């Protein structure tokens, strides 16, 4: 009897080390120890990562440590160095896959990343209700807020405007040093609109102010408008919002749907099986973390595992979604196009670097010095011509 008890305890310990709950042979086979990155403390991304981590610990005995960071590079670097395997990322995933903004420097370049899953979120232009705007095109000549050093905000602004056939040349661009300052500017009558989610406290304050708040819609039937949006940000899609300031189930609005956070990893460092087990874990444990925040219900894998998102889906995600019957023909079409785009960016990065070196040598032979500080300009021009 003693030998039997010892053998049972040893078996249970072995199962715990693999991170799999012994009572459920269908549980995902997760590593016993895991490291993820996320936005900094206090963010919804961190809260939701922590909720999922707690569910994994309770259900699968998989320990998770979360590395918080307030910067794009801070969330990506642990993935590059192998200190973390998954990152709960925002739109830095898009910029990383494109080799743009923070990732346009020679030390980075386009990153060959894949998405495991990303919950649906909505965003749009929060517009003061006293300026007579009903549609995006009505914003011509209005004051729109942009934030210095925040491409995630600024690029999406350009996409919103594109829906109405507008560009920055058609509006008054007002630059701010921080995102939070724009709310005060709207209430004070110094700004007309800026990009936001509907559920933030800032939106409640604007709604309650004398100016009021409206959300110009992005109706899905406007195919031309949506093509203009996705030409700027390929990860966007129509999504109806029913929660938040100036929005309700009785007064819904079609906004720009995107994914945040997105569980992201590197194609080369995460196997198909590892990715498969990760998304399976998200699915099996859903009830345990679905109420972590007001938006956590959007992690339902039937929806969060489907594109569009900021980079191609991981093969493990596609395998799991197909097995469940949740991967559709339009998802595969999106995946094929997005993967081809990423591969083209990766190829063009190498070609551009080689061409830049040749350009530097040719200019040196002419007695001209072209420093490395000219690379960003060269890469922008190369992208415009070849991508």
Protein Blocks (a to p, Z undefined) as FASTA:
>chain_A
ZZmmmmmmmmmmmmmmnopafklmkbccddfbdcdddddehiaklmmmmmmmmmmmmmno
pacdddddfbfklmmmmmmnopafbdcddfklmmmmnopajlmpfklopaddddfbdcdd
dddddddfklopabfklmgoiacdddehilklmmmmmmmmmmnopafklpccdddfbfkl
mmmmmmnopafbdcddfkbmklmmmmmmmnopadddddfklmmlmmmmmmmmmmbccddd
fbdehiafklgcdddddddddddddfklpcfklmmmmmmmmmmmmmmmmmmpmmlmmmpm
klmmpccdfbdcdfklmmmmmmnopacfklmmmmmmmmmmmmmmmmmmmmmmmmmmmmmm
mmmmnopacdfklmmmmmmmmmmmmZZ
